Amino acid sequence: PFILRGAGEGLLLASVLEQAGILQFFETALLIYSKEVQLQKNSPEIFDLAARKAGRSPGACVFVGENVQERRHAANTSPDGMKVCPHPLLAA
């Protein structure tokens, strides 16, 4: 699993996940913060990086997000693009 965070500091998000009691469910090496890698979720490159860090092809990965354009970028990561779906709370 990995998280792509569009804004904010990685330490802040890790702190929030820890306070929520769910940080242990994430592999620290797979947490990707756009500010730290100088990539944004408005391009396929960050999704490609996430797949590579996970040791998978983009086609073997799933991106769940509320932003339709971010989902489009994830789907366009490579010829076999990521699978995408809307955030469950937004799916009607």
N, C-alpha and C positions, 0 to 999 in steps of 0.2 A: 504494500500500500504506500501511497505517497500523497502529499498535500502540495498543491500549487497555490501559493498565496500571492495575490496581486499587490497588496500594499502592506506596510507595517514591518516591524522587525521580527526576525525569526525567534529571538529569545522571548518576546512578548507572547507570540502564538504558542510556543512550547509551554510557557507558564500557564496560559489559559487551558491548554489541553491537560496539563498536569493537575491543575485545580479541579478540573471536571472529572478527573479520575480515569482518563482514557489515553493518556500519553503512552502507556505501556503497550497499547495495541498498534503502535506505529513504529516502524524501523527508523531509527534516527538517521541513518545514512541515506534514507529515501525521502526525507523531508526536504523539499526544494522551495526556496524563497526567492521570488523573482528579483528582489533588490540585491540579493547576494550573488546571483548568477548573471545579473545584468540582462535578463530576458523578461519579456512580458507575456501574459497569456493572450495577447492579441497577435501572436505569431506562432506558427507551427514548431519553431525551434525549441521552445521550452517543453513542449509535449514530447518531442523527440528525445530531449535530454532525460526526461523522466523515464521513458521507456528504456533507454540505454542504461541508466543507473539501476533499474530493476532487472536488467539482464534479459529483457524481452523485446520482441519486435513491437512496433506500435499497434499492429493488428491483433496482438495478444493482450492488449490493455483496454481498459474502460475509463472514460472520463465522465464524471457526473458533475454537472454544473448548471447554475441558473441562467447563465448568459448564453444566448443562442449564438452569438458570434464566437465566443470562446469554444463552444462545442463544434462550430464549423472549423475553426483552426485545428482543433484536436483531430477531427475527421480527416483533415488534409495534411496530416503529419508526413505521410509517405504514401506510396501507391496502395498499401494495404491499410492505411489510416486506422486510427483508434476507433473503437466502438464508443458511441456517445449516447447519453440519455439525460433528460432534464432532471434537475434536483427533485427528489420524491415529494417534497412538500409543495412543489409547483406543478407537478403532473396532475392533471384533472381528468 
